[in-house]
Amino acid sequence: MPIGVRYSHSCINCGDLNTDLRNMRMLPCEQCLPNDTFKLDVLDLDAKIEMMERMRKIGTLKEYEKIVALERRFREYVEFFQRKIGSEPTSFQKTWMKRVLSSKSFTVVAPTGVGKTTFGMITALWISKNEGKSLLVFPTIILATQVYERMVKLSDGNERILLYHSKLRKSDREKAMERIVKDEFDILLVSSQFISRSWDAVKTKKFDFIFIDDVDSVLKSSSNIDRIIILTGIPEKIVKERFEMMMKAESKEEPIHTDHGILVVSSATARPKGLKPLLFRELLGFDVGSLVVSVRNISNLIIKSKSHEKLKEILSLLRDGVLIFTPSKGELDELMKVLEDLKKDGIEISSVEKDEENLLRMFKEGKLNILCGVARYYGKLVRGLDMPERAKFALFWGVPCFEYRIDMDGANRFVLRKVLREMAKREREYANLLKLVEKERDIERVRMVVRGKI
């Protein structure tokens, strides 16, 4: 709900100050589009085009033209997907499609069945339609063959789709390799082993779109990480130089200006190890593996009244395989005292804040019925449990939340630098304080000054 707040750098046309209401409705600021010029409604594409033309007429049109062009391409992309699959893309797939249209590389860490492979397949056909080349890498020959067969059925017949793997007949394998060397394909499907075994055949090629289905199979070899990045069009020299900088604990914030392709890596787990996977972030701007929220086949229920008696009633019905999450350690301690009398009914309950390993083992063996913990991203109950056969119910006692400090007393150099940079734009005296922070001098005095001014 908008409350009249104004945000710096938020206008989608000029990048200046804009209100929360206009941001929420995807409207430019009042300087770009005065109130009497266009009514404040949520806009479809046709209305956005009309709004763009009005800004062009009054001479304020800047970045919004790019947004409209992106929306037009997105509508074409979605219509293409619908024609091929027969249904509209999911909200997940639409998000991924917008990233591709923005030329952004990214990782997709999502459960099986969300539509990762379908997205990669349709995107490759879309790229081919627009005269680009795609490489699709799969963990197994079986999966590569299945996707190839689906793509041939969905193809208009104009795309040159090529499958290569080691189990092809010798003559077919030689013909496929010859086509790869001569660039006689639009979409190439291979298994992850191809990247290392047949590197010489593709090392000079550049792909506009690379989709890796199950990146874990590629991450097994650190050399494959270099090769995948090189295939996007980033020179091998740059890849080696950036890795050497990482080894020296140096970082280069400037983006790679090379005209490179889009890399999308997909996984259901994504647990990268070592330094090499960090090259994805350094060179392409994304991490392999991140926090993921997804929709599964789970019933979600809410009880509006927060009552200890109601909680006891629910736990008496569920009885076993229950995980209880509280927003804070204090509420966890209080709840444990309240639920102590459940033991009289034969329900064993405990907190994982102490003796975690032993309690998790007891829960797995069925000796504990209910486990309680704090709902933190790195909480012991959040990160340390992988027992789908035992964990049947998750109960949140209150809304999970993230905690942030908003005072300057404990602010580190990074936070102080960001605050001072904004303040220095308005008052020059803060520029000198910013220099002190950059040189790591009198940090405590800087904190005191900033605390008194904010």
URURKA-V443409 format. One line per field, one symbol per residue. ss: DSSP state (@ for helix, = for strand, . for the rest). burial: I if it has 24 or more other ideal C-beta (glycine too) atoms within 12 Angstrom, else O. A space follows every 50 residues. Layout:
ss=???
burial=???
This chain:
ss=.....==..........==@@@@@....................@@@@@@ @@@@@@@@.....@@@@@@@@@@@@@@@@@@@@@@.....@@@@@@@@@@ @....====......@@@@@@@@@@@@@@....=====..@@@@@@@@@@ @@@@......===......@@@@@@@@@@@@.....=====@@@@@@.@@ @@......=====..@@@@..@@@@@@@@@@....@@@@@@@@@@@@... ...........======........@@@@@@@@@................ .......@@@@@@@@@@@...=====..@@@@@@@@@@@@@@@@@...== =....@@@@@@@@@.....=====.....@@@@.........=====... ............@@@@@@@@@@@@....@@@@@@@@@@....@@@@@@@@ @@@.
burial=OOOOOOOOOIIIIOOOOIIOOIIOOIIIIOOIIOOOOIOOOOIOOOOIOO IIOIIOOOOIIOOIOOIIOIIOIIIOIIOIIOOIIOOOIOOIIOOIIIII IOIOIIIIIIOOOIIIIIIIIIIIIIIIIOOIIIIIIIIOIOIIOOIIOI IOOIIOOOIIIIIIIOOOOOOOOOOIIOOIOOOOIIIIIIIIIIIIOIOO IIOOIIIIIIIIIIIIIIIOOOOIIIIIIIIIIIOOOIIOOIIOOOOOOO OOOOOIOOOIIIIIIIIIOIOIOOOIIIIIIIIIIIIIIOOOOOOOOOOO OOOOOOOOOOIIOIIOOIOIIIIIIIIOOOIIOOIIOIIOOIOOOOIIII IIIOOOOOIIOOIOOOOIIIIIIIIOOOIIIIOOIOOOOIIOIIIIIOOI OOOOOOOIOOIOOOIIIOIIOOIOOOOOOIOOIIOIIOOOOOIOOIIOII OOOO
